[in-house]
């Protein structure tokens, strides 16, 4: 009888032999996680056929044999909807995959031929197991809450309340202004105020374009909709000496009730999400929709910068050893990707790279201090436009041809991307006009068109495909 190892033991042995890799695909809402995962699987599935992987040496050298989906480690979690995403991209007209509304997992078995001398021991063909996870980007920004107390969170939310953002929170701020933190908590009143706060978050995200919205589950509550664990909100003016006074209030007061629910939310919602899905990654890619933030103006752009800097403090970065790989994995390589690179003309891509480095300058400095390899990319997981040149005043000028999300065929130059953090002059000129595009019509059963996905895969996986 063949010996069957328990899944956990098998995974442990695979990690010990460096044949398993957990990749954190990190991105805030609408950064393109689902498109990235779909294209990654699609390219590896088409290896050796029509895959576009010239910048991945294992594929270029003909050593990449292909990949297939296998059962993920946790069978209680839905499988990533790859087929549904591919069907959306291939529909008429083509559509982007549906936004992620829950957690899903994907495990790929990647077969390749080794070119190292150890192939005589292990055999010419090898397998790398790649674990991936998809999740709502809205939930991601809850991770920093684990390091905050309720008063600290209230103070942080108040600092984020710029004049422009306040417009989306007027109803909530007016309603909460008359609330007495020392009064006995009224469940109905707290539920109504929470609805005001939830609507303020929705407006800030979907109308204003802001990304730093907490708690994330207020935007996509799932099975928690209406539960008391989601009935809390930040109180204004909870700073310094006042916070110390409020901490002495009775347990049934408004303030203590909100603080208890905040802690319960961290303990029962955020911490399990972090423990189960974010503590055991080996590599990470952070997807950033910097173009939409540029389009929205300085307030939203700075909000994105703060959100990303805060988020990156939630991950565990460090060099790997055999023991850490087995018992306490840490992220030992990082890619920073400005997505939707196909929405600007190619000569703007170097500026896009420089901009994402400037946007994340502080976190990058910390990573380099820890000697963690980090590299920026400009990326289009699924290419939606075609590059063209047009004649204007006797000169050839770059342009993009594509179909907008509303179905309009356009030929346009979106504008110049700043190579550093935009200054006041850039915002006054508003010299950039970003427009969303539909995916291109796909070839029958062909690999998805992309920009530099193969370079990203080489950075994240190439050293494991030797």
LINFEN-V471383 format. One record per helix or strand of 3 or more residues. SS is the DSSP state (H for helix, E for strand). FROM is the first residue (numbers start at 0). TO is the last residue. Records with the same first field share a line. If there is no record, write none. Layout:
BEGIN
SS = FROM-TO + FROM-TO
END
This chain:
BEGIN
H = 6-15 + 32-44 + 56-59 + 81-88 + 118-121 + 136-139 + 142-146 + 149-159 + 162-176 + 186-205 + 215-217 + 221-223 + 227-229 + 239-245 + 253-276 + 289-295 + 297-311 + 321-326 + 340-342 + 345-358 + 360-368 + 423-428 + 452-463
E = 19-26 + 63-69 + 103-112 + 124-133 + 282-287 + 332-337 + 372-377 + 385-391 + 394-403 + 408-411
END
